[in-house]
Amino acid sequence: MQTTERRKTNRLGLRWHLSLSGETIGTIETRTENISSRGFYCFLTKPLVPGDVVDCELSIPNYGPTTAGTLRSIVCKAEVVRVEARGIEPGFGVGCRIVDFTLI
């Protein structure tokens, strides 16, 4: 049986440092599992609630010859759109849609 792809944009398997923060969660440090132009997917130790809006900072590694090791960041607001238990693995998979962002 063939499944239909629901994603509107391609995802890249990038594991960038991610900091999430909000009133109910405090600050959580993790890494993305994949990123698209519309959002990201990550693993967290505690679940968020679909519809929650969180503040995020994605650290973008720079491997250029003159700026190796320096970081740039995408600061954004993201809406939690999906939360999945990981089965026998601990934690939760969380999919977020980027609502607004700034590159710093």
Protein Blocks (a to p, Z undefined) as FASTA:
>chain_A
ZZddfbfbdcdddddddddddfklopaddddfbdcfkbccdddfbdcdehiacddddddd
dfbfklgoiacddddddddfbdcdehjagcjddddddfbdcdZZ
